[in-house]
Amino acid sequence: MLTYFFKHLFSFNIASFSGIVAGWALFMTYTGSMPLPPLLFSRELYFMGLLGASIFHFFLWVLLDKASFYNIKNRMKDLLLDYLVLMAVTTCFCSMLFLINTFY
């Protein structure tokens, strides 16, 4: 389980790309009217990330697994991993853009 977690955590997947796009969109949308720390500590950001990852994996479950419960354990592990990667990449990329904007 630990090797599965680290292998998928450090690979580039759709959650990484979505996190980069979401971090860029958050920075461009909210930093003009709202400071960054309240945005990164808001519950809505994390709920929206969980909703996005859940919808994505629901469609994968229906389309690829044919809505069977045979592979539900691996699907839930992938959901958790994608959520963690999405939130980590979103917050890191948004913070990186904030620091670049602040010091340059």
C-alpha positions in Angstrom: 0.0 0.0 0.0 2.8 2.4 0.8 4.6 1.8 -2.5 1.3 2.2 -4.3 0.7 5.5 -2.6 4.2 6.9 -3.3 4.2 5.7 -6.9 1.0 7.5 -7.7 1.8 10.5 -5.6 5.0 11.4 -7.5 3.7 10.5 -11.0 2.2 13.1 -13.2 -1.4 12.5 -13.8 -4.7 14.3 -14.5 -4.9 15.5 -10.9 -1.5 17.2 -11.1 -2.5 19.1 -14.3 -5.9 20.0 -12.8 -4.2 21.3 -9.7 -2.0 23.6 -11.8 -4.9 24.9 -13.7 -7.0 25.4 -10.5 -4.1 27.1 -8.7 -3.6 29.5 -11.6 -7.4 30.2 -11.8 -7.6 30.8 -8.1 -4.7 33.2 -8.1 -6.0 35.1 -11.1 -9.6 35.3 -9.7 -9.2 36.0 -6.0 -5.9 37.7 -5.3 -7.0 41.0 -6.6 -10.0 41.3 -4.2 -9.0 38.9 -1.4 -5.7 38.1 0.3 -4.3 34.6 -0.4 -4.1 33.1 3.2 -7.9 33.3 3.9 -8.5 31.7 0.5 -6.2 28.8 1.2 -7.7 28.3 4.6 -11.3 28.4 3.4 -13.3 25.1 3.7 -15.0 25.8 0.3 -11.7 25.3 -1.6 -11.2 21.8 -0.1 -14.9 20.9 -0.5 -14.8 21.9 -4.2 -11.6 19.8 -4.7 -13.3 16.8 -3.1 -16.4 17.3 -5.2 -14.3 17.5 -8.4 -12.3 14.4 -7.6 -15.5 12.5 -6.6 -17.2 13.4 -9.8 -14.2 12.4 -11.9 -14.0 9.0 -10.1 -17.7 8.4 -10.2 -17.6 8.7 -14.0 -14.6 6.4 -14.1 -16.4 4.0 -11.9 -19.4 4.0 -14.2 -17.5 3.9 -17.5 -14.6 1.7 -16.7 -15.7 -0.5 -13.9 -19.3 -0.8 -15.2 -20.6 0.3 -11.8 -19.5 -3.0 -10.1 -18.1 -3.2 -6.6 -15.4 -5.6 -7.6 -12.7 -3.0 -7.7 -14.2 -0.4 -5.3 -11.3 -0.6 -2.9 -8.8 0.5 -5.5 -11.2 3.1 -6.8 -11.5 4.6 -3.3 -7.7 4.6 -2.9 -7.3 6.4 -6.3 -10.0 8.9 -5.2 -8.1 9.7 -2.0 -4.8 10.0 -3.8 -6.2 12.2 -6.5 -7.8 14.5 -3.9 -4.6 14.8 -1.9 -2.5 15.5 -5.1 -5.1 18.0 -6.4 -5.1 19.9 -3.1 -1.4 19.8 -2.7 -0.7 21.0 -6.2 -3.4 23.6 -6.1 -2.2 25.2 -2.9 1.5 25.0 -3.9 1.0 26.4 -7.3 -1.2 29.2 -6.1 1.3 30.0 -3.3 4.2 30.0 -5.8 2.4 32.5 -8.0 1.7 34.7 -5.0 5.4 34.7 -4.1 6.5 35.4 -7.6 4.0 38.2 -7.8 5.1 39.6 -4.4 8.8 39.6 -5.0 9.1 40.3 -8.7 
